[in-house]
């Protein structure tokens, strides 16, 4: 009986100490999700006439590099990397010229390339090319026309009021 009590007590002690030992160990499972990558751009204006200049700021976050812009309405004429940004953010200031295209709304696309996986992330904005034609002149006011007379023959002389029998 005494051996039985000792073995039950020993089993209980082992059960209690094993649980506390497992709880004391820190869990160090690595995160399997990498930080999110993103791309963004800001246009100084969203409309303009052909030949006008505008600035575009492009940003690629978490290891991406600005790869290119694509738009049928804009031509990037100057590119300048912004210095002093954190190493995981690529910021580029661009100058663009509005091309001589039909007036309308055009898509502007930015593509960032991420080197480790050669993945691409994009951003989209819209730009409106305004018309160079002047609006039509408003209709010139017409010369006022005299209203037509109500009767074709205007009476002349004193009015004829009728009888005079009551006048005495």
Backbone as CSV, one residue per row, in Angstrom:
resi,resn,N_x,N_y,N_z,CA_x,CA_y,CA_z,C_x,C_y,C_z
1,UNK,0.812,-1.173,0.000,0.000,0.000,0.000,0.866,1.251,0.000
2,UNK,1.959,1.129,0.743,2.836,2.270,0.835,3.521,2.535,-0.500
3,UNK,3.894,1.540,-1.234,4.525,1.709,-2.542,3.534,2.332,-3.514
4,UNK,2.313,1.948,-3.365,1.286,2.473,-4.258,1.114,3.977,-4.026
5,UNK,1.091,4.445,-2.789,0.942,5.870,-2.494,2.137,6.672,-3.006
6,UNK,3.327,6.108,-2.879,4.526,6.795,-3.349,4.501,6.916,-4.863
7,UNK,4.110,5.876,-5.571,4.079,5.943,-7.036,3.005,6.905,-7.523
8,UNK,1.868,6.993,-6.832,0.827,7.951,-7.223,1.330,9.364,-6.980
9,UNK,2.005,9.574,-5.860,2.539,10.902,-5.551,3.621,11.290,-6.544
10,UNK,4.485,10.346,-6.918,5.549,10.628,-7.886,4.962,10.955,-9.252
11,UNK,3.934,10.230,-9.651,3.289,10.492,-10.943,2.644,11.876,-10.939
12,UNK,2.012,12.236,-9.837,1.391,13.563,-9.732,2.430,14.669,-9.777
13,UNK,3.573,14.455,-9.093,4.634,15.449,-9.096,5.193,15.650,-10.499
14,UNK,5.415,14.557,-11.213,5.932,14.657,-12.579,4.947,15.361,-13.500
15,UNK,3.677,15.090,-13.306,2.669,15.738,-14.150,2.654,17.242,-13.916
16,UNK,2.788,17.651,-12.662,2.776,19.085,-12.355,4.031,19.790,-12.847
17,UNK,5.199,19.191,-12.674,6.443,19.839,-13.089,6.600,19.851,-14.605
18,UNK,6.091,18.871,-15.294,6.189,18.860,-16.757,5.366,19.999,-17.348
19,UNK,4.210,20.298,-16.791,3.366,21.388,-17.294,4.004,22.744,-17.083
20,UNK,4.648,22.947,-15.926,5.281,24.243,-15.674,6.538,24.412,-16.500
21,UNK,7.248,23.334,-16.766,8.446,23.432,-17.592,8.073,23.789,-19.026
22,UNK,6.998,23.229,-19.525,6.568,23.538,-20.888,6.066,24.969,-20.986
23,UNK,5.427,25.438,-19.920,4.900,26.799,-19.946,6.011,27.831,-19.840
24,UNK,7.135,27.499,-19.242,8.216,28.454,-19.053,9.011,28.692,-20.326
25,UNK,8.970,27.782,-21.283,9.740,27.934,-22.512,9.055,28.954,-23.423
26,UNK,9.799,29.924,-23.928,9.191,30.906,-24.830,8.894,30.274,-26.188
27,UNK,7.836,30.725,-26.804,7.492,30.227,-28.142,8.150,31.147,-29.156
28,UNK,8.946,30.588,-30.015,9.654,31.373,-31.032,9.332,30.816,-32.409
29,UNK,8.104,30.963,-32.825,7.752,30.543,-34.179,7.906,31.759,-35.088
30,UNK,8.687,31.632,-36.139,8.918,32.772,-37.027,7.636,33.136,-37.785
31,UNK,7.492,34.429,-38.048,6.333,34.908,-38.804,6.530,34.540,-40.270
32,UNK,5.537,33.916,-40.863,5.666,33.483,-42.256,5.198,34.549,-43.237
33,UNK,4.598,35.637,-42.762,4.119,36.675,-43.677,5.125,37.818,-43.730
34,UNK,5.671,38.101,-44.911,6.610,39.216,-45.050,5.849,40.542,-44.966
35,UNK,6.549,41.642,-44.697,5.865,42.928,-44.648,5.239,43.250,-46.002
36,UNK,4.138,43.962,-45.974,3.409,44.278,-47.204,4.222,45.230,-48.073
37,UNK,4.188,44.980,-49.364,4.823,45.873,-50.325,3.729,46.751,-50.916
38,UNK,4.099,47.972,-51.267,3.090,48.854,-51.843,3.737,49.884,-52.746
39,UNK,2.901,50.475,-53.584,3.329,51.521,-54.507,2.308,52.642,-54.445
40,UNK,2.777,53.858,-54.628,1.859,54.988,-54.628,2.425,56.130,-55.441
41,UNK,1.535,56.998,-55.919,1.998,58.177,-56.645,1.043,59.331,-56.402
42,UNK,1.599,60.527,-56.510,0.815,61.741,-56.312,1.113,62.691,-57.460
43,UNK,0.069,63.122,-58.153,0.205,64.073,-59.246,-0.029,65.479,-58.704
44,UNK,0.746,66.465,-59.196,0.568,67.836,-58.726,-0.750,68.419,-59.216
45,UNK,-1.251,67.927,-60.317,-2.553,68.329,-60.838,-3.136,67.142,-61.591
46,UNK,-4.437,67.109,-61.709,-5.084,65.984,-62.393,-5.676,66.385,-63.735
47,UNK,-5.344,67.599,-64.224,-5.781,67.998,-65.564,-4.849,69.078,-66.094
48,UNK,-4.796,69.213,-67.419,-3.942,70.238,-68.012,-4.050,70.234,-69.520
49,UNK,-3.523,71.294,-70.129,-3.500,71.442,-71.583,-2.250,70.778,-72.149
50,UNK,-2.275,70.387,-73.430,-1.063,69.846,-74.049,0.098,70.836,-73.916
51,UNK,1.274,70.316,-73.564,2.460,71.140,-73.379,2.681,71.573,-71.941
52,UNK,1.681,71.441,-71.099,1.817,71.843,-69.694,2.720,70.865,-68.953
53,UNK,3.359,71.347,-67.896,4.236,70.510,-67.071,3.541,70.207,-65.749
54,UNK,3.838,69.041,-65.191,3.342,68.670,-63.879,4.381,67.800,-63.201
55,UNK,4.255,67.662,-61.892,5.189,66.803,-61.162,4.448,65.576,-60.652
56,UNK,5.187,64.475,-60.615,4.651,63.200,-60.139,5.634,62.661,-59.105
57,UNK,5.143,62.384,-57.905,5.984,61.764,-56.868,5.603,60.293,-56.786
58,UNK,6.593,59.433,-57.003,6.383,57.984,-56.959,7.038,57.416,-55.711
59,UNK,6.342,56.481,-55.059,6.859,55.863,-53.843,6.681,54.352,-53.909
60,UNK,7.765,53.623,-53.636,7.721,52.165,-53.521,8.190,51.816,-52.109
61,UNK,7.385,51.044,-51.385,7.652,50.756,-49.973,8.059,49.298,-49.792
62,UNK,8.954,49.053,-48.826,9.439,47.734,-48.420,10.273,47.049,-49.489
63,UNK,11.275,47.755,-49.974,12.268,47.137,-50.840,12.033,47.277,-52.322
64,UNK,10.999,47.948,-52.743,10.737,48.098,-54.168,11.498,49.266,-54.772
65,UNK,11.705,49.196,-56.064,12.348,50.267,-56.817,11.377,50.750,-57.890
66,UNK,11.323,52.077,-58.080,10.468,52.626,-59.131,10.999,52.115,-60.459
67,UNK,10.143,51.445,-61.214,10.562,50.867,-62.479,10.192,51.778,-63.649
68,UNK,8.906,52.080,-63.810,8.508,52.934,-64.932,7.102,53.490,-64.731
69,UNK,6.814,54.527,-65.532,5.475,55.101,-65.646,4.954,54.750,-67.022
70,UNK,3.631,54.688,-67.108,3.022,54.411,-68.412,1.756,55.255,-68.502
71,UNK,1.671,56.083,-69.566,0.476,56.875,-69.821,0.505,57.352,-71.266
72,UNK,-0.618,57.237,-71.970,-0.654,57.747,-73.336,-0.730,59.274,-73.387
73,UNK,-0.948,59.935,-72.248,-1.113,61.391,-72.240,0.086,62.137,-71.664
74,UNK,1.009,61.433,-70.997,2.128,62.105,-70.329,3.462,61.516,-70.762
75,UNK,4.468,62.385,-70.828,5.834,61.941,-71.095,6.710,62.424,-69.938
76,UNK,7.373,61.476,-69.271,8.253,61.834,-68.157,9.520,62.430,-68.752
77,UNK,9.822,63.677,-68.365,10.966,64.374,-68.953,12.147,64.500,-67.996
78,UNK,11.928,64.368,-66.689,13.025,64.460,-65.726,12.719,63.561,-64.544
79,UNK,13.746,62.839,-64.104,13.596,61.940,-62.958,14.640,62.326,-61.924
80,UNK,14.213,62.443,-60.674,15.153,62.784,-59.602,14.841,61.999,-58.349
81,UNK,15.787,61.186,-57.904,15.588,60.380,-56.697,15.659,61.288,-55.476
82,UNK,14.722,61.107,-54.552,14.692,61.888,-53.318,15.658,61.252,-52.331
83,UNK,16.628,62.028,-51.870,17.633,61.526,-50.927,17.125,61.689,-49.497
84,UNK,17.696,60.896,-48.588,17.375,61.016,-47.176,16.153,60.230,-46.747
85,UNK,15.659,59.351,-47.596,14.522,58.519,-47.206,15.049,57.239,-46.561
86,UNK,14.238,56.555,-45.759,14.681,55.290,-45.166,15.078,54.287,-46.256
87,UNK,15.958,53.332,-45.926,16.463,52.411,-46.948,15.394,51.531,-47.583
88,UNK,14.279,51.314,-46.922,13.258,50.431,-47.481,12.186,51.195,-48.257
89,UNK,12.390,52.505,-48.452,11.426,53.304,-49.212,12.156,53.988,-50.361
90,UNK,11.671,53.802,-51.583,12.232,54.449,-52.765,11.262,55.548,-53.189
91,UNK,11.720,56.806,-53.153,10.881,57.944,-53.537,11.560,58.653,-54.693
92,UNK,10.806,58.875,-55.776,11.337,59.521,-56.967,10.397,60.649,-57.368
93,UNK,10.975,61.853,-57.563,10.205,62.986,-58.085,10.429,63.060,-59.584
94,UNK,9.351,63.177,-60.336,9.408,63.206,-61.790,8.733,64.469,-62.302
95,UNK,9.201,64.949,-63.442,8.523,66.023,-64.151,7.987,65.415,-65.433
96,UNK,6.745,65.729,-65.746,6.123,65.177,-66.951,5.530,66.311,-67.775
97,UNK,5.424,66.069,-69.074,4.816,67.016,-70.001,3.563,66.378,-70.575
98,UNK,2.503,67.170,-70.663,1.249,66.686,-71.246,1.429,66.629,-72.759
99,UNK,1.166,65.475,-73.336,1.311,65.285,-74.779,0.119,65.872,-75.531
100,UNK,0.324,66.114,-76.825,-0.741,66.656,-77.673,-1.626,65.496,-78.129
101,UNK,-2.568,65.145,-77.285,-3.498,64.049,-77.571,-4.920,64.599,-77.516
102,UNK,-5.860,63.773,-77.909,-7.268,64.173,-77.863,-7.670,64.511,-76.431
103,UNK,-8.489,65.526,-76.242,-8.972,65.818,-74.891,-9.710,64.610,-74.323
104,UNK,-9.535,64.364,-73.042,-10.203,63.231,-72.401,-9.465,62.797,-71.150
105,UNK,-9.928,61.700,-70.584,-9.387,61.158,-69.332,-8.459,59.986,-69.657
106,UNK,-7.240,60.019,-69.089,-6.233,59.003,-69.377,-5.690,58.401,-68.080
107,UNK,-5.356,57.121,-68.154,-4.794,56.400,-67.006,-3.291,56.661,-66.928
108,UNK,-2.796,56.844,-65.692,-1.363,56.972,-65.421,-1.006,55.815,-64.497
109,UNK,-0.041,54.993,-64.913,0.327,53.816,-64.127,1.782,53.907,-63.670
110,UNK,2.015,53.509,-62.430,3.355,53.398,-61.861,3.591,51.925,-61.562
111,UNK,4.786,51.442,-61.872,5.134,50.054,-61.559,6.403,50.049,-60.710
112,UNK,6.328,49.367,-59.562,7.478,49.154,-58.677,7.887,47.688,-58.790
113,UNK,9.186,47.444,-58.866,9.707,46.077,-58.951,10.403,45.758,-57.632
114,UNK,10.134,44.568,-57.105,10.721,44.110,-55.856,11.707,43.006,-56.175
115,UNK,13.006,43.274,-55.926,14.112,42.440,-56.377,14.093,40.991,-55.915
116,UNK,13.873,40.681,-54.645,14.033,39.280,-54.248,13.138,38.328,-55.036
117,UNK,11.941,38.751,-55.342,11.012,37.850,-56.022,10.669,38.324,-57.426
118,UNK,11.245,39.441,-57.849,10.926,40.063,-59.136,9.432,40.304,-59.282
119,UNK,8.769,40.511,-58.166,7.336,40.796,-58.235,7.142,42.271,-58.544
120,UNK,5.979,42.581,-59.080,5.656,43.952,-59.434,4.392,44.381,-58.713
121,UNK,4.381,45.618,-58.283,3.205,46.212,-57.662,2.978,47.537,-58.366
122,UNK,1.729,47.853,-58.628,1.438,49.083,-59.349,0.486,49.997,-58.617
123,UNK,0.443,51.226,-59.094,-0.508,52.225,-58.610,-1.081,52.925,-59.834
124,UNK,-2.317,53.369,-59.725,-2.997,54.002,-60.851,-3.586,55.338,-60.427
125,UNK,-3.487,56.315,-61.320,-4.135,57.614,-61.134,-4.750,57.995,-62.480
126,UNK,-5.567,59.024,-62.478,-6.217,59.473,-63.711,-5.840,60.919,-63.989
127,UNK,-5.632,61.227,-65.283,-5.272,62.574,-65.712,-6.184,62.962,-66.862
128,UNK,-6.689,64.195,-66.818,-7.585,64.683,-67.868,-6.857,65.719,-68.708
129,UNK,-6.811,65.474,-70.023,-6.250,66.444,-70.960,-7.390,67.371,-71.369
130,UNK,-7.196,68.667,-71.105,-8.224,69.653,-71.421,-8.172,70.014,-72.903
131,UNK,-9.276,70.529,-73.407,-9.381,70.936,-74.802,-8.691,72.281,-75.003
132,UNK,-7.979,72.423,-76.133,-7.330,73.694,-76.458,-8.271,74.622,-77.210
133,UNK,-9.388,74.097,-77.685,-10.339,74.927,-78.426,-11.056,75.855,-77.464
134,UNK,-11.258,77.102,-77.940,-12.008,78.049,-77.127,-13.482,77.696,-77.235
135,UNK,-14.224,77.907,-76.169,-15.653,77.624,-76.254,-16.314,78.545,-77.273
136,UNK,-17.368,78.060,-77.875,-18.081,78.842,-78.884,-18.573,80.143,-78.262
137,UNK,-18.558,81.225,-79.103,-19.062,82.510,-78.614,-20.525,82.366,-78.258
138,UNK,-20.917,82.958,-77.156,-22.340,82.894,-76.832,-23.132,83.622,-77.910
139,UNK,-24.352,83.197,-78.124,-25.181,83.794,-79.179,-25.310,85.290,-78.927
140,UNK,-25.065,86.063,-80.002,-25.182,87.509,-79.875,-26.654,87.854,-79.715
141,UNK,-26.948,88.815,-78.854,-28.355,89.171,-78.692,-28.898,89.771,-79.980
142,UNK,-30.091,89.361,-80.346,-30.717,89.847,-81.576,-31.203,91.276,-81.367
143,UNK,-31.315,92.012,-82.486,-31.851,93.368,-82.436,-33.314,93.254,-82.043
144,UNK,-33.755,94.039,-81.053,-35.154,93.906,-80.642,-36.101,94.235,-81.793
145,UNK,-37.105,93.427,-81.931,-38.101,93.607,-82.988,-39.324,94.261,-82.358
146,UNK,-39.853,95.283,-83.077,-41.062,95.930,-82.567,-42.205,94.942,-82.653
147,UNK,-43.023,94.902,-81.607,-44.164,93.988,-81.666,-45.162,94.421,-82.735
148,UNK,-45.820,93.467,-83.337,-46.814,93.752,-84.385,-48.036,94.409,-83.763
149,UNK,-48.723,95.212,-84.579,-49.931,95.881,-84.094,-51.055,94.869,-83.994
150,UNK,-52.016,95.167,-83.088,-53.124,94.236,-82.893,-54.146,94.318,-84.024
151,UNK,-54.337,95.499,-84.580,-55.313,95.656,-85.667,-54.582,96.124,-86.904
152,UNK,-55.134,95.780,-88.031,-54.460,96.156,-89.264,-54.727,97.609,-89.638
153,UNK,-55.919,98.134,-89.358,-56.240,99.524,-89.683,-56.446,100.262,-88.376
154,UNK,-55.630,101.281,-88.162,-55.724,102.080,-86.949,-56.800,103.146,-87.180
155,UNK,-57.785,103.246,-86.275,-58.829,104.262,-86.474,-58.257,105.679,-86.323
156,UNK,-58.902,106.617,-86.993,-58.466,108.007,-86.884,-59.668,108.867,-86.509
157,UNK,-59.445,109.986,-85.889,-60.529,110.869,-85.489,-61.003,110.548,-84.093
158,UNK,-62.124,111.205,-83.736,-62.678,111.019,-82.403,-63.364,109.675,-82.299
159,UNK,-63.391,109.140,-81.100,-64.069,107.856,-80.959,-65.577,108.019,-81.129
160,UNK,-66.190,107.053,-81.712,-67.637,107.050,-81.933,-68.248,106.259,-80.791
161,UNK,-68.884,106.947,-79.854,-69.421,106.269,-78.690,-70.898,105.960,-78.828
162,UNK,-71.519,106.418,-79.830,-72.926,106.075,-80.018,-73.861,107.201,-79.594
163,UNK,-75.119,107.008,-79.715,-76.256,107.905,-79.474,-75.968,109.118,-78.618
164,UNK,-76.680,109.761,-78.171,-76.517,110.920,-77.330,-77.864,111.265,-76.759
165,UNK,-78.791,110.344,-76.829,-80.145,110.601,-76.367,-80.203,110.890,-74.890
166,UNK,-79.352,110.465,-74.118,-79.409,110.691,-72.683,-78.763,112.016,-72.331
167,UNK,-78.069,112.589,-73.279,-77.388,113.841,-72.991,-78.347,114.994,-73.272
168,UNK,-78.864,115.656,-72.368,-79.760,116.758,-72.654,-79.493,117.943,-71.796
